[in-house]
Amino acid sequence: MNIGIVLYPTYGGSGVVATELGKGLAARGHNVHFISYARPLRLNEFHENISFHEVTFSAYPLFEYPPYDLALASHLVDIIKYQKLDLLHVHYAIPHATSAYLAKQILGENGNGIPVITTLHGTDITIVGSDPSYTPVVTFSINKSDGVTAVSEYLKEETYRKFEITKEIEVIPNFIDLDRFKRKKKNHFKKALCPNGEKVLVHVSNFREVKRVSDTVEIFHRVLDKGVRAHLLLVGDGPDRPKVETRCRELKICDKVRFLGKQEMIEDILSIADLFLIPSASETFGLAALEAMSCGVPVISSDIGGLPELNIHGESGYLCGLGDVEAMGDYAVSILSDDKLHKKLSENARKRAEEFELNKIIEKYEDYYLSVMKRQTIV
């Protein structure tokens, strides 16, 4: 197939998933055209089946904010027409689904009825899309898509709850590259960080308030209070970092906490982790948790959003109520103090991750593409 993928190019979950999906499709012989305002960060190598189309737009004095959605629609018209795309897969509802619909209308019969599939990732529904100023556009764009997918059952239900959606939504979860995200021998790294055999706890996020990074610090403090020798690695950066740093100083644990900032090779850090903490207030899937599980790291998470669909309580880790740092801390102590329990959870975490193996999920997308294209042909 000749597939166009419209995405945001940033480190955010939707951009990462869309890029890795396109790379996986290209590896399976499809021609993939990435379309965005900048080259996706995960698109860092040449592949004969991959093309990148940069959406450029001019900043006219008339516009306070350049109309990216219109520039994108114009680019899509050209790409669909001249690259002869079979299908357009847009990630994130606004403005991508809206621009795709506009491009189809402009092309009319010349577009050959190209199917547009919209994948919903999370904040496009739970936060951005919930803004009343966007609700009518989001609703219209989803309903006008030829196919709609969501990354979890939770997100599917939230979409139906928040919007008047008439389309059937197919749940296709996020996926993991098991070869990349697997436990590697990094004993030298761990020994340098933990010369006395301390345990390593890891948290990865964009340090927004919804990620509750401060809860991670409170959990870690409880672990230390219970006599467990450990270090906490905080990966990522964002607006809540100063607040988290201040709390570490107040608790006098700065010598046990390391702020590593944004990291590309997350798997290297996860390879020395004994436990992964994700106490978020909102997670439509939990890709960071899946990456940890794939590296054999047990997960302690909140029981919010799509996390219970991924992290199985008592098997791959534990689920706790939002903000219940005492329960999370107690579970953490149990795991870190019991080698037998840790080994069992670690093995189960990897097995659970294997259910989301890259090619298994790509096959689901391929089947869905074909079913949508078949429906279009019948119509």
Secondary structure, DSSP 8 states (H G I E B T S, - for coil): -EEEEE---SSSHHHHHHHHHHHHHHHTT-EEEEEESS--TT--S--TTEEEEE------TT-SS--HHHHHHHHHHHHHHHHT-SEEEEESIIIIIHHHHHHHHHHGGGGTT--EEEEE-SHHHHTSTTSTTTHHHHHHHHHTSSEEEESSHHHHHHHHHHS---S-EEE----B-TTTSS----HHHHHHH-TT--EEEEEES---GGG-HHHHHHHHHHHHHTT--EEEEEEB--TTHHHHHHHHHHTT-GGGEEEEES-S-HHHHHTT-SEEEE--S--SS-HHHHHHHHTT--EEEES-TTHHHHS-BTTTEEEE-TT-HHHHHHHHHHHHH-HHHHHHHHHHHHHHHHTTBHHHHHHHHHHHHHHHHHHHHH-
